[in-house]
Amino acid sequence: MAEEAKAKGNAAFSAGDYDTAVRHFSDAIALAPSNHVLYSNRSAAYASLHKYTEALADAKKTVELKPDWPKGYSRLGAAYVGSHKYAEAISAYKKGLEIDPNNEALKSGLNDAEAAASKSFRSRAPPADNPFTSAFAGPEMWAKLTADPTTRSYLQQPDFVTMMQEIQKNPNNLNLYLKDQRVMQSLGVLLNVKFQGPAGDDMEIPEEELPKKSEPAKEEKKPEPEPVPEPEPEPMEMTEEEIEKKVRKAQALKEKEEGNAAYKKKDFEKAVAHYTKALELDDEDISFLTNRAAVYLEMGQYEDCIKDCDKAVERGRELRSDFKMIARALTRKGTALVKLAKCSKDYEPAIETFQKALTEHRNPETLKKLNEAEKAKKELEQQEIFDPAIADEEREKGNEYFKQQKYPEAVKHYTESLRRNPNDPKAYSNRAACYTKLGALPEALKDAEKCIELDPTFAKGYTRKGAAQFFMKEYDKALETYQEGLKHDPENQELLDGMRSCVQQINKAGRGELSPEELKERQAKAMQDPEIQNILSDPVMRQVLVDFQENPKAAQDHMKNPMVMTKIQKLINAGIVQIR
């Protein structure tokens, strides 16, 4: 039972239904409270729901139950990261690596935790009285930059405009661009002092629109009073290596922009050339690799696409790139693997790659691709194993076991028959008979309904369905099933016998011949039927039932109404109403 609940939890987790996954894992834990894997799985589900307190508690329990299991420390680290406790996360990942030094998940988690810790430290807010904050606020910033002869020329340079936009959005970003001399010069203009310094860059992908650059304000600059001269600070010096690196990054970004433009025009050869040149100039931006991979994907060069995606993931790990960038590379690789798939087995690496991408960043488009790949794999598997001849052989084997009253063995062969040919109504009918013998009535009913769906004229389907309903004591429904079957085969003896048995049971209830226990059971079952509930909740029918007890003349009038009579008969069949 615990394994069944665990399997349901895993299925719900894969489908992205984390609340249901938590419920199933909790059921499994109640049945097997010492199973460390169940706590690990529930921790992952809680983390996906951003319930990191619960995720952390389960991760700690996992490690407590199985301290030598590396995955437990991976769960513990992830829960700490979600709780913004980066030092604890780093410690957890390191403990796991002491057990398994080559564990890639732990290595990746440690890198991510250290990167998050570093980012958290860098992103601390500036003091409220920081003078730089107001310097970049509002349209006045663009007006001042336009008015100054030096900074006016900078506004023609897209990368400079982008940097200033980023700083305007969040003044903390100023720390990222302090080495850019243009930024320092602009800061001097905005603060009425003079600074200098070096530059940064920007990242995009070809599928998305390039960011629109803000145009500098065109408003007239109002004359301002002459600023009081202040002492000019010493300019920040740059080494030749820093200058060369800055120049190469700028050139790489220019190549990337030209590659993006060529991609949009579907000039793929030219786009590849530009992205390749950008990589030669700067190997610290994996978007050049993912962009080139996208072009290879469009060109149908799937192997090249996969190679670039693998390089992007490897390099991204080294550079501690954003999770979304890693996920994008993995998703692109998975897409290429799907394009290369020729048989069901070929889909397995693609499915695995999409799953890895989702652990980096849960993107709805990636989840959609995963579901499509799993569906395609299943359909191909069915096509590959489809063999009506083998299906017939398996069904005959099932028949032999059925005759020997070895029903579980018969079910096994009927199931294999349906795996080989899922459109055979006879196999469904035979398996329904087995399930009925085994007392598995809901399964029998499901198979019988599938049999009727595949062949509505096949009488056996109705006898199987009617028998399941009869043994479930749904006599009125069984009667309807037998009557429907007789429309297709009026002389079928099994259907006729089944109908008579139903009528006998129904009449026993109507005449009050059931024992108190049987009557109570019949009525309780009937009250669960939505149709019976609707009849009893109908104000008109409630008045009819009152008249049957208190006003015989009115009752006779009601009996003349066919619709009322049909509903009364259903209540009689269900044992709710008895005629004495």
Buried (B, 14 or more C-beta within 10 A) or exposed (E): EBEEBBEBBBEBBBEBBBEBBBBBBBBBBEBBEEBBBBBBBBBBBBBBEEBBEBBBBBBBBBBEBBEEBBBBBBBBBBBBBBBEBBEBBBBBBBBBBEBBEEBEBBBBBBBBBBBBBEEEEEEEEEEEEEEBBBBBEEEBBBBBBBBBEEBEEBBEEBBBBBBBBBBBEEBBBBEBBBBBBBBBBBBBBBBEBBBBBBBBBBBBBBBEEBEEBBEBBEEEEEEEEEEEEEEEEEEEEBEEEEEEBBEBBBBBBBBBBBBBBBBEEEBBEBBBBBBBBBBEBBBEBBBBBBBBBBBBBBBEBBEBBBBBBBBBBBBBBEBBBBBEBBBBBBBBBBBBBBEBBEEBEBBEBBBBBBBBBBBBBEBEEBBEBBBBBBEBBEEBBBEEBBEEEBBBBBBEBBBEBBEEEBBEBBBBBBBBBBBBBBEBBBBBBBBBBBBBBBEBBEBBBBBBBBBBEBBBEBBBBBBBBBBBBBBBBBBBBBBBBBBBBBEBBEEBEBBBEBBEBBBEBBBBBBEEEBEEEBBEBBBEBBEEBEEBEEBBEEEEBEEBBEBBEEEEEBBEEBEEEEEBEEBBBBBBBBBBBBEE
